[in-house]
Amino acid sequence: MHAEPFEYAQADTVSDAIRLLGEIEDSRLLAGGQALIPLLKQRKVAPATLVDISGIDELHGIEHTDTGVQIGALTTHREITNSDMLADSVPVLPAAISKISGGIQVHNVATIGGNIARAHPAYDYAGALLAAEARIHIAGPDGKQIVPITEFFCGACETCLEESQLVTAVEIDNWNNKRYGGYAKKKEPASGGSVIGIATDLLFEAEDNNRVSAARVAANGFQEHAVRITAAEEALTGRLINSEAIELAADAAGGEIDTNAILDNKKASADYREALLGPYVRRSLNKAIGK
């Protein structure tokens, strides 16, 4: 199937993109196109105009900030997985993004901004960014704002983005001591999306010890949007990271979960997803510490 006919406009700056979205009725942003183009071909969406933002230089790149690291919205999956800066400062992110399906073609074109703006429950960025306590930079007609990741995702394929707004960057704070990150994913065979994906961000009290100062564990593909697995986090915090602590976290994982909110669809039943939670928390933790 082919897309419905549409007009094309190219934005050269963020301000230009905001202006075009406001002026052109029924317009939609085009970045890497990995989420949008299939929807166009299936005619699930049929915008009158696509506004191409792929050439906006200020939306590209990964850089240090005073507090951590900032990732431009047009940074590709490949740039994230290949970044030594991210591997050192927020290892959960490249660990998760390396598990995205689609091969080199997808990883070389698809972007972090387009992925999180789509907000599909089975996408892998959401869990990693939630575990890393990221902040999302947004620009729109009323100016710029920074939104905590907990407020950005609102439901399945829903975000806080309002009309004529776009994601410009993702920001994550540094941790001065040792930090480990891991990701474990049960793939849905047809799409490669997450039946469940568990992202783990472990922060340690000091560079030379193994006592967990803070544990952040998040699941995507599990509910309509990514959620923190707080019972597992509490089981780890303050403990030496070892096999016993990992087993405690895996056993505790389902303790505070709203089972009525677990996704139940043709890809996997709610019971199946719930059964996977503990084992995949265990896998994610073991990946984080290199086992």
C-alpha positions in Angstrom: 0.0 0.0 0.0 1.1 3.5 -0.7 0.7 6.7 1.3 -1.9 9.2 0.5 -0.5 12.2 -1.4 1.0 14.9 0.8 2.9 18.2 0.5 6.5 18.6 1.7 8.2 21.4 3.5 11.7 21.6 4.9 12.6 23.4 8.1 16.0 24.9 8.5 15.8 25.8 12.2 13.7 24.9 15.2 11.9 28.2 15.0 11.2 27.6 11.4 9.7 24.1 12.2 7.5 25.6 14.9 6.3 28.3 12.5 5.5 25.8 9.7 3.6 23.5 12.1 1.6 26.5 13.2 0.9 27.9 9.8 0.2 24.7 7.8 -3.0 23.0 8.7 -2.8 19.2 9.2 1.0 19.1 9.2 3.3 16.5 10.8 7.0 16.3 11.6 9.4 14.0 9.7 12.7 13.2 11.2 14.2 9.7 10.6 10.8 8.4 9.4 11.2 4.9 10.9 7.9 5.2 12.8 6.1 7.6 10.5 6.7 6.1 7.1 5.1 2.7 7.9 2.0 4.5 9.3 1.8 6.5 6.1 2.0 3.4 3.9 -0.7 1.7 6.0 -2.7 4.9 5.7 -3.2 4.9 9.5 -2.2 8.6 9.3 -2.6 10.9 6.3 -1.3 14.4 7.0 -1.6 17.0 4.3 2.0 18.2 4.8 5.2 16.7 6.1 7.6 19.1 7.7 11.1 17.7 7.4 13.4 18.6 10.3 16.2 16.2 9.5 18.5 19.0 8.4 18.4 21.2 11.5 22.0 21.2 12.8 21.1 22.3 16.3 19.2 19.0 16.9 22.1 16.8 16.2 24.9 15.5 18.5 25.9 14.4 22.0 27.7 16.8 24.3 28.7 17.3 27.9 26.8 19.9 30.0 27.6 21.4 33.4 25.5 18.7 35.1 25.7 15.7 32.7 25.1 14.9 29.1 22.7 16.3 26.4 21.6 14.3 23.4 20.1 16.2 20.4 16.7 15.0 19.2 18.0 14.0 15.8 20.8 11.8 17.2 20.5 8.3 15.7 20.4 5.0 17.4 23.8 4.2 15.9 25.4 7.4 17.3 24.0 6.5 20.8 25.2 2.9 20.8 28.7 4.0 19.5 29.1 6.9 22.0 31.9 6.4 24.5 30.6 9.4 26.3 27.2 7.7 26.9 28.8 4.4 27.7 30.8 6.1 30.5 28.1 8.5 31.8 24.8 6.6 31.3 25.5 3.0 30.3 21.8 1.9 30.5 21.0 4.0 27.4 23.4 2.4 24.8 22.7 -1.0 26.4 19.0 -0.6 25.7 19.2 1.0 22.3 21.6 -1.7 21.0 18.6 -4.1 21.4 16.4 -2.2 18.9 15.5 -4.4 15.9 15.7 -3.4 12.3 19.4 -3.8 11.5 21.9 -1.2 10.4 19.5 0.7 8.1 17.2 1.5 11.1 20.0 2.3 13.5 21.6 4.7 11.0 18.5 6.7 10.4 16.0 6.4 13.3 16.3 9.1 16.0 15.9 9.4 19.7 13.5 12.3 19.3 11.2 10.6 16.8 11.2 7.4 18.9 10.1 9.0 22.2 7.6 11.3 20.4 5.9 8.2 19.0 5.7 6.8 22.6 4.9 3.3 21.5 4.7 1.0 24.6 7.0 -1.6 22.9 9.8 0.9 22.1 13.0 0.6 24.1 14.0 4.2 24.8 11.3 4.9 27.4 12.4 2.3 30.0 16.1 3.4 29.7 15.3 7.1 29.9 12.9 6.5 32.9 15.6 4.5 34.7 18.2 7.3 34.0 15.7 9.9 35.2 16.1 11.9 32.0 14.6 15.3 31.2 13.1 16.2 27.9 13.7 19.5 26.2 10.7 20.8 24.3 10.2 23.9 22.1 7.0 25.4 20.8 5.1 28.6 20.1 5.2 29.6 23.7 8.9 29.0 24.1 11.1 26.3 25.6 10.5 24.0 28.5 12.1 21.1 30.2 9.9 18.2 31.3 10.8 15.3 33.6 10.6 12.0 31.8 7.9 11.0 34.3 5.6 13.7 32.9 6.5 13.2 29.2 4.8 9.9 28.5 1.1 10.0 29.1 -0.1 6.6 27.7 0.1 4.3 24.8 1.4 6.5 21.9 0.6 9.6 23.9 3.0 12.3 25.3 2.6 15.7 26.8 3.6 17.4 23.5 1.0 20.0 22.5 0.2 21.4 19.1 3.3 22.8 17.2 5.7 21.5 19.9 8.7 19.3 19.2 11.4 17.5 21.2 14.7 19.2 20.9 17.0 17.3 23.3 17.3 14.7 26.1 19.3 15.6 29.1 20.7 13.1 31.8 22.6 14.0 34.9 26.1 12.6 35.6 26.9 10.4 38.6 30.3 11.1 40.1 30.9 7.5 41.3 30.6 4.1 39.7 27.5 3.6 37.5 26.3 0.4 35.8 23.5 -0.1 33.3 21.8 -3.1 31.8 18.9 -4.0 29.6 17.1 -7.3 29.1 14.3 -7.7 26.5 11.8 -10.3 25.4 11.2 -9.6 21.8 7.9 -9.9 20.0 8.8 -12.1 17.1 7.1 -10.2 14.3 7.9 -6.6 15.1 11.0 -7.0 17.3 9.3 -4.7 19.9 9.3 -5.4 23.6 6.9 -7.9 25.1 8.8 -6.7 28.1 12.0 -4.8 28.4 13.8 -4.1 31.8 16.3 -1.2 32.1 18.5 -1.0 35.1 20.6 2.0 36.2 22.7 1.2 39.3 24.5 4.1 41.2 27.1 3.2 43.7 28.2 4.9 46.9 31.8 5.2 45.8 34.0 4.4 42.9 35.8 1.6 44.7 32.9 -0.3 46.4 29.9 -2.4 45.4 27.2 -1.0 47.7 24.2 0.4 45.8 23.5 4.0 46.6 20.4 4.1 44.3 18.8 1.5 42.0 16.5 2.6 39.2 14.7 -0.2 37.4 12.1 0.5 34.7 9.9 -1.6 32.4 8.7 -0.9 28.9 6.3 -3.1 26.9 4.7 -3.9 30.2 2.0 -1.2 30.6 0.8 1.6 28.4 3.9 3.5 29.1 7.2 2.8 30.9 7.0 2.3 34.7 9.5 2.1 37.5 9.7 -1.3 39.3 10.0 0.3 42.8 9.9 -2.9 44.8 13.0 -4.2 43.0 14.7 -0.8 43.5 14.0 -0.9 47.3 15.3 -4.5 47.5 18.7 -3.3 46.0 19.2 0.1 47.6 21.9 0.1 50.3 23.0 -3.5 49.6 26.1 -4.9 48.2 25.4 -6.0 44.7 25.8 -9.8 44.6 23.7 -12.8 43.6 21.7 -12.7 46.8 20.7 -9.1 46.2 19.8 -9.8 42.6 17.6 -12.7 43.7 15.9 -10.5 46.3 15.2 -7.8 43.7 13.8 -10.4 41.1 11.6 -12.0 43.8 10.3 -8.6 44.9 9.7 -7.1 41.4 6.0 -7.7 41.2 5.2 -6.5 44.7 3.8 -3.1 44.0 2.6 -3.6 40.4 -1.0 -2.7 39.4 -1.8 -6.0 37.7 -4.9 -4.4 36.1 -2.7 -2.1 34.2 -0.5 -4.8 32.6 -0.9 -4.9 28.8 -3.0 -7.8 27.6 -3.1 -8.1 23.8 -2.4 -10.4 20.8 1.4 -10.0 21.4 1.3 -11.4 24.9 -1.2 -11.9 27.7 -1.1 -10.0 31.0 -0.4 -13.2 32.8 2.6 -13.9 30.6 4.0 -10.5 31.0 3.6 -10.7 34.7 5.4 -14.0 34.8 8.3 -12.5 32.8 8.8 -9.6 35.2 11.0 -11.2 37.8 13.2 -13.2 35.4 13.9 -10.2 33.2 14.7 -8.0 36.2 17.3 -10.7 37.1 18.7 -10.7 33.5 18.9 -7.0 33.4 20.7 -6.8 36.7 23.2 -9.5 35.6 23.8 -7.7 32.4 24.4 -4.4 34.3 27.2 -6.0 36.4 28.7 -7.9 33.5 27.4 -11.5 34.3 
